[in-house]
Amino acid sequence: MTVFNVPDIGCDHSKATIEKAIGETEASATVSFDRVACEIGVSSCLTDEGVAALLNKEGYPSTITV
């Protein structure tokens, strides 16, 4: 699982938007959230760069932390 720092995440709407966007691209992806740390964990067949690009497209620029 790759962890992304997403500074703009903070509510259920953000969580739902990210889950939907990743789920539409790769249905078996697993997304976990830590709103306190502004991080999401993603386990997916997508590359880390692909996930980061998808997050950016949805308005959630991110950096890989792990």
N, C-alpha and C positions, 0 to 999 in steps of 0.2 A: 504494500500500500504506500502510495506517495502522499505526502502531506504538503498542502499548499497554504500559504498565508494569504488571506483574503481580507484586507483591511475594511472593506465596505459591508461585510456580512454582519448581521446583527438581529434579524427578525425571522419569523416563520415564512414571510414572503420571500426573503432572500434564499432561505433553505429550499423552499418549494421550487423556485425558479431554477436554481442550480441542479437539483435532483431531476427536474423535468428535462432540462437541456442535455444533461449527460445521459439520462435514460432514453431519450429519443435517438441518440447517436449510438449507444451501445447498451442494450437492454439489460445485460447481466452485470452492469457496473454496481459497485457498492460505494455509497457515499456516507461518511460519518461527519458530524459537526462538533466543533468546540467553539461556541460563540465567544466565550471569555477570552480565548487566545486568538480569536479571529482566524481559525484554521479549519480546513476541511481535509479529510482523508479520502482518497479515491483509489479503489482497486478496479482496474479496467483493462481491457485489451488495447485501449487507446494509448498512444505514447504520452509521456509527461508533457511534451510540447503541444500535443493535440489537445489535451485537457486544458492546459494554460490558455491556448488560443480560444477554446470554447468558452472558458470563463470570461476572458477579455471581451469576446463578442457579446456576451450576455450583460456586460457592464460591471464585471467583477474582476478587475485586474489582479493578478496574483503573482507570487513568487514561490518557488519550490523550497520547502524548508527541510525536508528529509528525503 
